[in-house]
């Protein structure tokens, strides 16, 4: 785990924001990674997985009763 150093009161002036609220330290932009929203993809994957399971189950039930042979 990286060592985290506290900012002293004298160093607070090194922080800044631009008009787009980007954070700067000593005039250099601090790049902050944004989280990727996966909820929509996960919901789609869950629905497709459930539908695939249902289709396979129906096919296997039909095979059990002799259909498709």
Secondary structure by P-SEA (a helix, b strand, c coil): ccbbbbbccccccccccccccccccccbbbbbbbbbbaaaaaaaaaaaaaaaaaaaaaaaaaaaacccc
